[in-house]
């Protein structure tokens, strides 16, 4: 996880300046509420270099980063380090460590699936009779 989440303001700026990043082969179908669909259409018109699917992907990515940053730190009982003043730093037993661990697990699975798809054999071509 990145330590500095991208803000929606920074996302808007990146849409003006850069191309979209590469994506996974996985797809997700969503049905948007009417108001959100209208807002998406407005963004697609404002930023014609971005397809609605790209906008959804980037908005979701930004929202997930902000969600992860908003997860509360919950101090556990185990001391894992000390700060500059020598005060104890306790392990985080809140939702963040589990979210990060599950994210890593799913990322490895997605990467393995992508690598496997790239090495799959192509079906043999059938030859026509002569």
C-alpha positions in Angstrom: 0.0 0.0 0.0 1.2 3.5 -0.7 1.8 5.7 2.3 0.5 8.9 0.5 -2.9 8.2 -0.9 -3.8 10.0 -4.1 -6.5 12.6 -3.6 -9.4 13.1 -5.9 -7.9 16.5 -6.8 -4.7 14.8 -7.8 -6.7 12.3 -9.8 -8.4 15.0 -11.8 -5.0 16.6 -12.5 -3.6 13.3 -13.7 -6.6 12.9 -16.1 -5.6 16.2 -17.7 -2.0 15.3 -18.0 -1.3 11.5 -18.4 -2.5 8.3 -20.0 -4.0 5.5 -18.0 -1.9 2.8 -16.4 -2.0 -0.8 -17.6 -4.8 -3.0 -16.2 -5.4 -6.6 -15.2 -7.4 -9.0 -17.4 -10.1 -9.2 -14.7 -13.3 -7.4 -15.3 -16.1 -6.3 -13.0 -19.7 -5.4 -14.1 -21.4 -2.7 -12.1 -24.8 -1.1 -12.3 -24.6 2.5 -11.3 -27.3 4.5 -9.7 -28.8 7.1 -12.1 -27.1 10.1 -10.6 -23.6 8.4 -10.5 -24.1 7.3 -14.1 -24.9 10.9 -15.1 -21.8 12.1 -13.3 -19.7 9.5 -15.0 -21.0 10.6 -18.4 -20.2 14.2 -17.5 -16.6 13.2 -16.6 -16.2 11.2 -19.8 -17.3 14.3 -21.8 -15.0 16.6 -19.9 -12.1 14.2 -20.3 -12.5 12.7 -23.8 -9.2 10.9 -23.6 -10.7 8.6 -20.9 -13.3 5.9 -21.5 -16.0 5.6 -18.8 -14.4 2.3 -17.8 -11.0 4.0 -17.2 -12.7 6.7 -15.1 -14.5 4.1 -13.0 -11.2 2.2 -12.5 -9.3 5.3 -11.5 -12.0 6.6 -9.2 -12.3 3.2 -7.5 -8.5 3.0 -7.1 -8.5 6.5 -5.4 -11.4 5.6 -3.2 -9.8 2.4 -2.1 -6.5 4.2 -1.2 -8.5 6.8 0.8 -10.5 4.0 2.5 -7.2 2.2 3.5 -5.8 5.5 4.8 -9.0 6.1 6.8 -8.9 2.7 8.6 -8.3 3.2 12.3 -5.1 2.3 14.1 -6.0 0.1 17.0 -3.1 -0.4 19.5 -2.5 -4.0 20.5 -0.7 -5.3 23.5 2.6 -6.3 21.8 5.3 -3.7 21.4 6.8 -3.9 17.9 9.2 -0.9 18.0 10.1 2.3 19.8 9.8 5.9 18.5 12.5 8.6 18.5 11.8 9.4 22.2 12.0 5.7 23.2 8.3 5.4 23.7 6.8 2.0 22.7 4.9 1.5 19.4 2.3 -1.1 19.7 1.2 -3.5 16.9 -1.9 -2.5 15.0 -4.7 -4.9 15.7 -7.3 -2.9 13.7 -8.5 -3.7 10.2 -5.5 -2.3 8.4 -3.0 -5.2 8.8 -5.7 -7.7 7.7 -6.7 -5.6 4.7 -3.0 -5.2 3.7 -2.4 -9.0 4.1 -5.5 -10.0 2.1 -4.6 -7.4 -0.6 -1.1 -9.0 -1.0 -2.6 -12.5 -1.1 -5.1 -11.4 -3.8 -2.5 -9.5 -5.8 -0.2 -12.6 -5.9 -3.2 -14.7 -7.1 -4.0 -12.1 -9.8 -0.4 -11.9 -10.9 -0.1 -15.7 -11.0 -3.2 -15.8 -13.2 -1.9 -13.2 -15.5 1.5 -14.9 -15.9 -0.3 -18.2 -16.5 -2.5 -16.6 -19.2 0.6 -15.3 -21.0 2.2 -18.6 -21.2 -0.8 -20.6 -22.3 -0.4 -22.6 -25.5 -2.2 -21.4 -28.5 -4.5 -24.0 -30.0 -3.1 -25.7 -33.1 -4.4 -24.5 -36.4 -6.4 -27.0 -38.4 -5.1 -27.6 -41.8 -7.5 -27.7 -44.7 -7.5 -30.8 -46.9 -5.5 -30.5 -50.1 
